[in-house]
Amino acid sequence: MRKRHLLVSDFDQTLSFDDTGHKLSETLGIDGFAEKVAGLSRLNLVQEGAELAYLLGHDPAFRRVRRAQLSAIGPQIRLKRNIARLVQLLASGIDGMHFDFYVVSAAPEEVVHAALRGLVPPEHVLATRFRFDDATGEIASVERVAAGYGKVMAVDALRLSLGIPGERLVYVGDGSSDLHVMLHVNRIDGLTIAASESRSITQIARRTVISDDALSVLIPILEELCGYTPVQVRGLFERHGLQIQEWDRVRTDWLTISDRDDAAELQGIGAGG
């Protein structure tokens, strides 16, 4: 009997190269998105990752966005290669393990559904959901935001509904908005994978994989869960008509180095205080 596992992935800059908020602002000619997000972060007004949802509901420039415009952004998002092959391979099973693949994202669900149409079933996407006013077409309220602790709740509810134990959960994310859920997954003995070199996330994730191909997340899964050697990993890819052309296994050390005189001065100040 195959063991059932759950693989949950973020969307923006994890399965894609683009950030939904930046793409939406650029397409609609809305200026100052980055500055507005930075301002919300400084005020700690919303959870990290929920800035776009807040702006769409409260900022005058973004409140004019309608459902159709969100859906139109989806096909413009640049996706990583082989998402469909990843979903198919996971569903078919690896070494007696079956994987359910879900996407949990703070991006509006209209964007994610449109971007992943034909690749990931809509019922396997948990994203930010708005309620739209029937008369005006504008956003009336936010029904769900999968960001920060909201993402932790979404992932855990999904895991429990499928009956997946913590050690069979894999989460893939790219940035600081994934910190809470990664810490939670680590705590329940799941596998966390960073899809970027952001220090905030690589220090938390058990593994980091950088690639423009969605199939790259299979590397840590095969090694950590299946115990594959690099030779066996390459062999599995080749059996599916794929070849790993470049694979640089590099461990990154983050360092801050100062002159000894500077360090001694700082120690002296600390001792005097």
C-alpha positions as CSV (number, residue, x, y, z in Angstrom):
1,M,0.0,0.0,0.0
2,R,1.3,3.4,-1.0
3,K,2.0,5.9,1.8
4,R,0.0,9.1,1.2
5,H,2.0,12.4,1.4
6,L,1.0,16.1,0.9
7,L,3.1,18.6,-1.0
8,V,2.0,22.2,-0.5
9,S,3.6,25.0,-2.6
10,D,3.4,28.8,-2.5
11,F,2.6,30.5,-5.8
12,D,4.3,33.9,-6.2
13,Q,8.0,33.4,-7.0
14,T,7.8,29.7,-6.0
15,L,5.9,28.3,-9.0
16,S,6.3,31.5,-10.9
17,F,8.9,34.2,-11.5
18,D,6.5,37.1,-11.0
19,D,5.0,38.7,-7.9
20,T,1.2,39.2,-8.4
21,G,1.1,42.6,-6.8
22,H,3.9,44.0,-8.9
23,K,2.4,42.5,-12.1
24,L,-1.1,43.8,-11.3
25,S,0.3,47.3,-10.6
26,E,2.4,47.3,-13.7
27,T,-0.4,46.2,-16.0
28,L,-3.0,48.6,-14.6
29,G,-0.5,51.5,-14.3
30,I,-0.8,51.8,-10.5
31,D,2.3,53.5,-9.1
32,G,4.0,53.0,-5.7
33,F,3.1,49.4,-5.0
34,A,6.5,48.6,-3.4
35,E,6.4,51.8,-1.3
36,K,2.9,51.0,0.0
37,V,3.9,47.4,0.9
38,A,7.0,48.7,2.7
39,G,4.8,51.2,4.6
40,L,2.4,48.5,5.7
41,S,5.3,46.3,6.8
42,R,6.8,49.1,8.9
43,L,3.4,49.6,10.6
44,N,2.8,45.9,11.1
45,L,-0.7,46.7,9.9
46,V,-1.2,43.4,8.1
47,Q,0.5,40.0,8.1
48,E,3.4,39.5,5.7
49,G,2.0,38.4,2.3
50,A,-1.4,40.0,2.9
51,E,-0.4,43.4,1.7
52,L,-2.0,43.1,-1.7
53,A,-5.3,41.8,-0.2
54,Y,-5.3,44.9,2.1
55,L,-4.6,47.3,-0.7
56,L,-7.3,45.8,-2.9
57,G,-9.8,46.2,-0.2
58,H,-8.7,49.7,1.2
59,D,-6.5,51.6,-1.1
60,P,-8.3,54.0,-3.6
61,A,-6.0,53.2,-6.5
62,F,-6.5,49.4,-6.0
63,R,-10.2,49.4,-5.1
64,R,-11.0,50.0,-8.8
65,V,-9.8,46.5,-9.6
66,R,-12.5,44.1,-10.6
67,R,-12.7,40.3,-10.8
68,A,-12.2,40.2,-14.5
69,Q,-9.1,42.2,-14.3
70,L,-7.7,39.8,-11.7
71,S,-8.4,36.9,-13.9
72,A,-6.8,38.6,-16.8
73,I,-3.5,39.0,-14.9
74,G,-3.2,35.2,-14.4
75,P,-2.1,34.3,-17.9
76,Q,0.5,37.1,-17.8
77,I,2.3,35.5,-14.9
78,R,5.5,33.8,-16.0
79,L,5.5,30.3,-14.6
80,K,8.3,27.9,-14.0
81,R,8.7,25.0,-16.4
82,N,7.2,21.5,-15.9
83,I,4.5,22.3,-13.3
84,A,2.2,19.8,-15.1
85,R,4.8,17.1,-15.2
86,L,5.5,17.6,-11.5
87,V,1.8,17.2,-10.6
88,Q,1.5,14.1,-12.8
89,L,4.7,12.5,-11.4
90,L,3.6,13.1,-7.8
91,A,0.2,11.7,-8.5
92,S,1.6,8.5,-10.1
93,G,3.7,7.9,-7.1
94,I,7.4,7.6,-6.2
95,D,8.8,4.5,-4.5
96,G,5.5,3.6,-3.0
97,M,4.7,7.1,-2.0
98,H,1.7,9.0,-3.4
99,F,1.6,12.8,-3.2
100,D,-1.4,15.1,-3.2
101,F,-0.3,18.5,-4.6
102,Y,-1.9,21.7,-3.4
103,V,-1.1,25.4,-3.9
104,V,-1.7,27.8,-0.9
105,S,-1.1,31.4,-1.7
106,A,-1.9,34.9,-0.5
107,A,-2.5,36.0,-4.1
108,P,-6.1,36.4,-5.2
109,E,-7.6,33.1,-6.2
110,E,-8.8,34.6,-9.6
111,V,-5.1,35.2,-10.5
112,V,-3.9,31.8,-9.3
113,H,-6.7,29.9,-11.0
114,A,-6.1,31.6,-14.3
115,A,-2.4,31.2,-14.1
116,L,-2.5,27.5,-13.3
117,R,-5.5,26.6,-15.5
118,G,-5.0,23.2,-17.0
119,L,-2.0,22.6,-14.7
120,V,-3.5,22.4,-11.2
121,P,-7.2,21.8,-10.5
122,P,-9.0,24.8,-9.0
123,E,-10.1,22.7,-6.0
124,H,-6.4,22.1,-5.2
125,V,-5.8,25.9,-4.9
126,L,-6.3,27.8,-1.6
127,A,-5.8,31.5,-2.2
128,T,-7.1,34.8,-1.0
129,R,-10.9,35.0,-1.7
130,F,-12.8,38.2,-2.0
131,R,-16.6,38.8,-2.0
132,F,-17.5,41.2,-4.8
133,D,-20.5,43.6,-4.8
134,D,-23.0,42.5,-7.4
135,A,-24.1,46.0,-8.1
136,T,-20.8,47.8,-8.4
137,G,-18.4,44.9,-9.1
138,E,-15.9,46.2,-6.5
139,I,-14.5,44.2,-3.7
140,A,-16.9,44.2,-0.8
141,S,-15.0,42.2,1.8
142,V,-12.2,39.6,2.2
143,E,-13.4,36.1,3.0
144,R,-10.1,34.4,3.3
145,V,-6.4,35.4,3.3
146,A,-3.8,32.6,3.1
147,A,-0.9,34.6,4.5
148,G,1.1,34.6,7.8
149,Y,-0.8,32.6,10.4
150,G,-3.7,32.3,7.9
151,K,-1.4,30.1,5.8
152,V,-0.5,28.0,8.8
153,M,-4.2,27.4,9.4
154,A,-4.9,26.7,5.7
155,V,-2.1,24.1,5.5
156,D,-3.0,22.4,8.7
157,A,-6.7,22.2,7.9
158,L,-5.8,20.7,4.6
159,R,-3.4,18.2,6.1
160,L,-6.0,17.1,8.8
161,S,-8.8,16.9,6.2
162,L,-6.7,14.5,4.1
163,G,-5.5,12.5,7.2
164,I,-1.8,13.2,6.5
165,P,0.6,13.0,9.5
166,G,3.0,15.8,10.0
167,E,6.1,13.8,8.9
168,R,4.5,13.3,5.5
169,L,4.0,17.0,4.8
170,V,6.2,18.9,2.4
171,Y,6.0,22.7,2.1
172,V,7.8,24.8,-0.5
173,G,8.0,28.6,-0.2
174,D,10.2,31.5,-1.2
175,G,10.2,34.4,1.3
176,S,9.4,35.9,4.7
177,S,5.7,35.4,4.2
178,D,6.3,31.6,4.5
179,L,8.2,31.8,7.8
180,H,5.3,31.0,10.1
181,V,4.1,28.0,8.1
182,M,7.7,26.7,7.7
183,L,8.4,26.9,11.4
184,H,5.1,25.0,12.0
185,V,5.9,22.3,9.4
186,N,9.4,21.9,11.0
187,R,7.8,21.5,14.4
188,I,5.6,18.6,13.3
189,D,8.6,16.9,11.6
190,G,7.6,17.8,8.0
191,L,10.0,18.7,5.2
192,T,10.5,22.4,4.3
193,I,12.1,23.5,1.0
194,A,13.1,27.1,0.2
195,A,12.8,28.1,-3.5
196,S,14.9,31.3,-3.1
197,E,18.2,32.4,-1.6
198,S,16.4,34.9,0.8
199,R,18.2,34.7,4.1
200,S,15.0,34.9,6.1
201,I,13.8,31.6,4.6
202,T,17.0,29.6,3.9
203,Q,17.8,29.8,7.6
204,I,14.5,28.1,8.5
205,A,14.0,25.7,5.6
206,R,15.6,22.2,5.9
207,R,16.6,22.3,2.2
208,T,17.1,25.0,-0.5
209,V,16.7,24.4,-4.2
210,I,17.2,27.2,-6.8
211,S,15.9,26.4,-10.3
212,D,13.6,27.7,-13.1
213,D,12.1,24.2,-13.2
214,A,9.3,23.1,-10.9
215,L,10.6,19.6,-11.0
216,S,13.6,20.7,-8.9
217,V,11.6,20.2,-5.6
218,L,11.8,16.5,-6.3
219,I,15.5,16.5,-5.4
220,P,15.2,17.1,-1.6
221,I,12.0,14.9,-1.6
222,L,13.9,12.0,-3.1
223,E,16.9,12.5,-0.9
224,E,15.2,13.2,2.4
225,L,12.1,11.0,2.2
226,C,13.2,8.2,-0.1
227,G,16.9,8.1,0.8
228,Y,18.0,8.4,-2.8
229,T,21.6,9.0,-3.7
230,P,22.5,11.5,-6.4
231,V,23.0,8.6,-8.9
232,Q,19.5,7.3,-8.1
233,V,18.0,10.8,-8.4
234,R,19.5,11.1,-11.9
235,G,18.3,7.7,-12.8
236,L,14.7,8.5,-11.9
237,F,14.8,11.6,-13.9
238,E,16.2,9.7,-16.9
239,R,13.5,7.0,-16.7
240,H,11.0,9.8,-17.2
241,G,12.8,11.2,-20.2
242,L,14.5,14.0,-18.3
243,Q,18.1,14.9,-17.7
244,I,19.7,17.0,-14.9
245,Q,22.2,19.1,-16.9
246,E,23.6,21.1,-14.0
247,W,23.5,20.3,-10.3
248,D,25.7,22.4,-8.1
249,R,25.5,21.2,-4.5
250,V,26.7,24.3,-2.6
251,R,26.4,25.0,1.1
252,T,26.1,28.8,1.8
253,D,27.6,30.3,4.9
254,W,26.3,33.8,5.8
255,L,29.0,35.8,7.6
256,T,29.6,39.3,9.0
257,I,33.3,40.0,9.6
258,S,34.8,43.1,11.3
259,D,38.3,44.2,12.1
260,R,39.6,43.0,15.5
261,D,39.9,46.6,16.7
262,D,36.3,47.3,15.9
263,A,35.2,44.1,17.7
264,A,37.4,44.9,20.8
265,E,35.9,48.4,20.9
266,L,32.4,47.0,20.8
267,Q,33.2,44.6,23.6
268,G,34.6,47.5,25.7
269,I,31.4,49.5,25.2
270,G,29.4,46.5,26.3
271,A,31.5,45.9,29.4
272,G,31.3,49.6,30.4
273,G,27.6,49.6,30.1
